[in-house]
Amino acid sequence: MAKAPVLTPRADDFPRWYQDLITKAELADNGPVRGTMVIRPYGYGLWERMQQEMDARIKATGTQNAYFPLLIPESYLTREAEHVEGFAPELAVVTHAGGKELEEPVVVRPTSETIVNEYFAKWVQSYRDLPLLINQWANVVRWELRPRLFLRTTEFLWQEGHTAHATYEEARAFAARVQSEVYGAFLRGVLAMDFVSGRKTARERFAGAINTLTLESMMGDGKALQMVTSHELGQNFAKAFRTQFVTRDGRQEHVWQTSWGSTTRMIGALVMTHGDDDGLRVPPRLAPVQAVVLAVKGDEEVLAGVRAIGDRLREAGVRVDVDDRTDVPYGRRAVDWELKGVPVRIEVGPRDLEHGTAVLVRRIPGTKEPVAAEALSALLPGVLEDDQALLLEQSRRRREDRTVEVTTIEEAAEAAGSGWARIPWAALGPEGEARLAERGVSVRCLVAADGSVPASEDQPGNVAVVGRAY
């Protein structure tokens, strides 16, 4: 009788496969309050690596990290009408504390534009104080009606950048720079995820923004996931909070602003983009553990051998874990590492040790071959880079193969059943967008005819990328 699969096959039930993998790869558990989650050590290790990689790129733009309070006076949110209207259904409001009713309710941070502006208004006096570039790593709460681990949770972790500039042009350029140099470079270079870079429609853009830039990736089931966004806020929040500065020629003006963010949703994207029926496949540049050296049996010489290989690989700059838990059956340990998606497994048994070899198992292409143990330090860096490139190519190929060109709303809705569609925005427009939304299909972004990000929603030749989304 055939053994039951460890995971529900993706082709049978993609959502169930996703839940199985989150649990069995020990990424997260549901929290005690509906919509919350406990991120387990392996899942948090992925987030820490994401933080490290993005934080370095954020700081390279001249942005500095700071921290703002979790609790925000309710009155702050009401100052920017469109903003509060957009977030009202998701707010968690504290009305009692310390055993009594509060004089003014406070909101648990859904995003920080309002409280940031309260302090930007104090810190910015002159053009000499600009640009002001701030980022924070924090948690936020948005009351989620249909939670799903990592993808949509009531509380999640993120980074949010907030900047103030002297001119519209500077703010616009900075939002585009973050989208390219921070987010785009990270997604392709570290997460090995292909994406489409575009502009959100008025219907989809951030509440209170004048423009939202987005990077959209295709998941393994053909649905879209909004990976990151950068918002041009114009002067909306500056006017609401009187964030002003004195120009070089002595005039008083409001600053121009941006905000931008990425979240633990990227862990869910990692699962759905690169995972297969055997578990995760973690891109080598991201992986907390790039290679595990696994002792097949508990022979003392074998244990000494795997530890020596681990030491040599660390010296070569590889992030290594040595699995010498020989009281746990080899097969179970091998399956666990497969589930966790560690890029390379190096297996050593008594016979391998005798012949000076090891079995090199590459998780991403799914290959297995004997290699000389002494060659591993020189071999592995190239193997890891090859496998990183393979994941990105597979992500790109999926998007290209499952995106079709259409000319009608009916064709767009049909195509969204298995992937994405590209339709001229002139043939769709806001009215067609609303009709698609009734069928659960959204405009993920607008792109220019040449594939670049359009300067405006009504730029001639714009193309709408549409699909179903998480």
N, C-alpha and C positions, 0 to 999 in steps of 0.2 A: 504494500500500500504506500502511495506517495506521501511524503511528509507534508504537513500543512505549511504554507508559507508563513514566514515570520511577520510580514506585513501584508495587509490587503493589497492586491495588485492595483496599480494606478489605473489600468484600463477598466477595471471592474467598478471602482468607486474612488475617485480622486480625493474627495474630502475625507473619507474614512482613512485612506492611505496617509494623508497629511497628519491626521490626528494620531494614528498608530505610530508614525515616525517621530513626532514630537515627544510622545511618551516613551517609546522604546529606545530612542537615542539619548534619553535623559536630558532633554533640553528644558522642559518646563512642566509644571502642573497647574491645574486650576487653583486659584486662591479661594479663601473662605467666603469672600463677598462676590456675588455674581459679577463676572466681567473682569475680575482681577486675576493675576497670575503670579506664581512663584517661579522665578527663573533659576534653574538648577545650575550647579557649577560648570558643567560642560557648555550649556547655553550661554551662561554669563561670560565664560572664557571667550566665546565667539564675539560677544558684545565688546569685551575689553579690547580685543584685537581691532575691531572696527573703530572704537574710540581712539586708539593709538594712531591708527593710520589717518583718520579724518582730522584729528586734533593737530597733527603736524601740518597738514595741508591748510587748515584754517589759520593757524599761526603764521604760515608763510605769506598770507595776504596782509599781515600786519594787525590782525584781529587778536584781542586779548580776552582771556577768560575771566568771568566775574560770576556772581551769584545774586539772585533776587528772591524775595520771599515767596513761599508757597501760597500764602493767604493774601488775597487782594481785596481791598474795599470794594463793595458792590458798586458804589458810585463811580469808580474809575471806569468800569465797563460801559456805563450809560453815556459817557461823554462822546463816544464815537458811535452814532446810531446804527450804521450798517454792521459794524463789528458786533455789537451786543445782539442785534437781531440774528446774525448768523450763528452765534454760539449759544443763544438762550436755551434751546432744547437740550443741550449737552452739559449745562452747568450743574456743579454740585455746590450748594450754598450752605454755609454754616450760620445758624441763627442763635444757637445756645452754646455757651462755654463757661467753664468755671462755676457751673451750677446756676447760671442766670441767663436771661435773654440779652443778646448783644444790642447795643444802641444802634449799630449799623451792621447788617449782615455782611459776611465776608465770603468771597468766592474762592474755592480751591482752584489753583492755577490751571486754566485750560490752554493758555498761551500767555505771553508776557508783554505784548505790545503796550498795554496800558500802563502797567507799573514801571516798565522801562522808561516810558516817556515822562512819567512823573519825576524821574531822577535825571534823565537827559535834560529836562528843562532847567534843572539846578546846575548841572555840570557844564552846559554849553552857554557861553556868554558872547563869545567873539568868534570871528572866522578862524582865529588861531587855535580854537578848540576843535576844529574840524579837519579831517573827518574823525568821527568818534566810532570806533569799531569794537563791538563787544559780542562775546559769545558766552552762553552758559550751558553746562551739562546738568540736566535736572530731570524731574518727573513731572507729568501733567495728568490731569483727570478730566475726561470727557465721558459723560454717562452714556455707555454704549448699550443699545437695545438688542443687538445681535452679535454677541462677542464670539471671537475665535482667536485662540492663542496666537500671540505675536501680531496677527493681522489687524484685529480690532479688539482692543481691551479697554476697560474703563480707566485703568492707570497704565501708562507706559513710560519708558525712558526715552530721552531724546537729547539732541543739542539744538539750541535755537540761537541764531545770530541776529543781532539788531545793530543797525548802523545809521548814522546821521551824516549828511553831506551838505555842502554849500550850494550845490546846483542839481537840477534834475538830471543833467547829463552824467555827472559823477555818480549819482545814486544808481542810475540805470546801468552804467558800465560796471559798477561793482556787483550788482545782482547777477549780471551775465558772467562776470569773472568767477564768482562763487559757483555758479552752475557748471562752468566748464572746468576750472582748475581744481576745485575742491570735489564736487560731487561727480562730475563726469569722469575725472581721472581716477577717482576711487572706485566707482562702479566697474569701469572697464579694466583698470589696472590691478585691482585687488579682488573684488568680488567676481571678476570674469563674467560680468553681465552686460549683454548688449542692451541698447535702449534707443528710443527715439526722443530727441530733444525738441520741445515745442512750446507753444504759448497756449495757456488755457483760454477757453471762451469766457465771455462775461458771465454765463450761467455757472461755470465751474470754478471761477477764480476765488481766491481767499477773501473773506469778508473784511472790507475796509481797504483793500488794495486797488490800485489802478491797473495792475498787470501782474499775472502770475506765470512764471516759467516752470516747466515741469520736465522730468525725465521719466518716461514710461517704459517698463519692461514687460515682455511677454513671459508668462509662467508656462509650466509644462503642459497644462491643459488648454492653452491658447488664450486664457483670459489675461487682462492687463492688470498691472499693479503700479500705482503711482509711487515711485521710489523716493523722490525728494522734490521739494519745491523752493523757489526763490521768489519773493514778492517785492514788487515796487510799490511802496506805500504812498508815494507822492508826498503831499503835505497834510493828508487827512488827520493823522494822529498829532502831528506838530501843531495844527490849528486847534485841535481839541484840548491839548495840554499846554499850549503857548510855549512850545519849544522853539525859541527864537535866538538869533545871533545878530551881532553888529557886523556888517560887511566892511570890506576894506575902505569903502568911500563913506562910511558912517551911517548907512541905512539899516533899519531893523527889518529882518526878514525871517520867515519860518524855514526850518531845515527841510531837506528832502531825505526820505528814509527808505530803508530796505529791511526785510526780515526773511529768514530762511531756516529750514530745518530738515533733520533726518531722524528716524526713530528706530526702535527695536523691531519695527515692521520688517526691516531688512533681513532679520534672521528668518522670518517666515518666507521672504522672497528667496533666500538662499536655499531653503528646503524645496520650494516649489519649482525653482529654476533648474537646480542641478541634481536633485534627488532622483533615485531610481527604485526599482522594486526591491533592492537589497539594502536601501537606506540612504543616508546622506552621501554627497560627494563634495568635500570642502576644498575650495581653491587653495593650492599650496601657499600662496602669499598671505592668505588670511589665516590658515590653520594654526591654532594654538599648538597642536602636535602635528608636525609634518611627516614624521616617521615613527613608527613603533617597532622596536626590536623585540620579538616574541620568542621566548624559550618554549620549544615544543614539549620537552620533558624535563624532569627535575634533576638531571645529572649535574653534579657540582661543576664539572668541566664545562658543560653547556651554559650554566648560569654565569660562570666567569667569562665565557666567550661572548655572550650577548651583552654583558656589561661593558666589556672592552670595546665592542662595536659601537655601543651607545656613546662612550667617551670620545671615540674618534670622530663620530658624526657631529657631536657638539662642537668639537674643535674646528670642524669644517663649516660651522655656522648653521647647522640644521637643528630645528627645534625637535627634540627627541624625547620619547618616553620608553623606558625599558619595562617590558611586561614579563616579570619573572614569577608570576603567581601560579606556580605549577600545581598548587592544591586545587585550582580550578581547571576543569577539563579544557584541553586545547581548542576543541571545536567550539565551545561556548565563547571562549575569549576571541577567537577569530571572527565569529558572527558579531560580537559586540563592537569590535573595531570596524567591521564593515558598516554596521548601522551608524556609527559615529562619523563615518566618511573620512577617516584619516587617510591622506593621500597615498602613503607608502607603508606597507607592512614587510618587515624583514624577518623571516622565520628561520630559526636555527635549531636543529636537532643533533643527536649524537653522530649520525652519518654525515651531516653537513660539516660538523666540526672536524671530523676525521679527514674530510677531503678539502678543507679550507674554503668551503663555499657557504652560501646562504640562499634561501629562496626569496626572490624579490617579487612581491605582489603589489601591483599598481592598481589602486582603487578606481581611478578615473577612466583609463581605457579598458580596465578589466583583464589585464595580462598577468602572467605568472611565469617566472623563469629562474633557473639557477644562475648565480653570478659569483665571482671570486670575492670572498669577504674583504680582502685587502683593497679591492677596487671600489668599494662602496662610497668611500669619502669623496673620491673624484667623480664618481658616476652620478650620485644623487642630485647635486645642484642642477645639472642639466636635465635630468628626468623630471624634477619638480617644475622647472620652467616650461618644458614641453607639455606637461599635463595641464598647467595653468592656461597655456595658449589653446589647448584642445577644448577646454570648457568654454572659453569665450567664443571660439569658432562654432561650437554646437549651439550656443545661445543665439548667436547671430543667424545661423542657418535656420533655426526654428522660426525666428521672427520673419525672415524673408520668405520661407516656404509657406507660411500660414497667413500671409498678408496678401490680399487681392485688391485689384483696382476695380472700382464700381462707379456707376453713374446715377443710380437711383436709390431712394430710401429703402425700397423693398430688397434690393440686392445687398445693401449695407447690413440690414437686419439679419438677412439669411447668412451672410459671411461671418457675422459675429457669433454664430453658433459654434464655430470651430476655430476661430482666430480673429484677425483684424481685417478691417476694410479701409481703403483710402478713397475718399470721395471729394470732388471739388466743393469747397465751402460755398461757392456761388450756387451750387445745385442743392445744397442742404440748408444752410442758414439757420438762424435761431428757431424758425418755425419747424423745420425738419429735425433739428436737434431735440425739440420738445416731443415730437412724434416718436423719435427713437427712444427717448427716455421712458415713454409709456410702455415700451417693450423690453425694458431693462438694459438698454444699450446706451452708452454715453460717448460723447466726443472726448477722447482722451487728451488730444491737443491739436493745435493747428500748426502746420509746417508750411514754409514757403515752397514755391515750385522747385527751387534748387536744393531743397532739403534743409535749408537753414531755418533759424527762428524768425518768424515774420515780425516786422516792426509794429504792425497793428493788426487788429482783427479783420479789418476790411481791405487789407493789402491785396491787390489783384493777383490772382493765381494761387491763393492759399488753398491748401488741401487739408481736409479734416481726417484725422486718424480715429476710427471708431471701433468700439468693441465692448464686450462685457467685462466688468472689472470687479476686483475684490475691494 
